[in-house]
Amino acid sequence: MPRIAISGHRGLPQATVALVEAELKRALDDATDVIGLSCLADGADQIFARTVVEAGGKLEVVVPAQKYREGLPPEAWREYDALISHADTVHRLDFVESTSEAHMAAGVFMLDQADQLFAVWDGKPARGFGGTADVVAEARGRGMAVRVIWPEGAERD
């Protein structure tokens, strides 16, 4: 059963959300035998997790810190709660505060559990430590397969 981790941008415009969702659905066309690993952040993480669940795959959630949910935009809480309730497994890291160090540790933890990384990524450097570019660099440094998903027309806030 393939294990796929997700890393990707947050705060995506609605048009980009639709493009990314369609691309992820194509990438997970037959996902009944896949395990998706996600931190459930707003943006790419939630889109991926929802796609895995809707396709009949299994979802493993990695919660970077005790105060992680509080650090997400309030408009993302409902989907976070719905998706975590569908998780087959929830891994909770030991951090209290939702810091960039906690986020990078969660990315590394997911890579430790995964066979492949899906990166919803525009190819640009990370805007802060623990961003998508950092997780992609870590995965590539391990020789892990990385599938970059950035459909034509996608934009980032």
Salt bridges, closest charged atoms under 4 A:
GLU21 OE2 - ARG50 NH2 3.36
GLU23 OE1 - ARG26 NH2 2.86
ASP42 OD1 - ARG10 NH2 2.71
GLU60 OE2 - ARG3 NH1 3.01
GLU60 OE1 - HIS91 NE2 2.81
GLU79 OE2 - ARG50 NH1 2.58
ASP81 OD1 - ARG69 NE 2.79
GLU97 OE2 - LYS67 NZ 3.04
ASP112 OD1 - ARG142 NH1 2.75
ASP122 OD1 - HIS9 NE2 3.19
ASP122 OD2 - ARG156 NH1 3.43
GLU138 OE2 - ARG142 NE 2.96
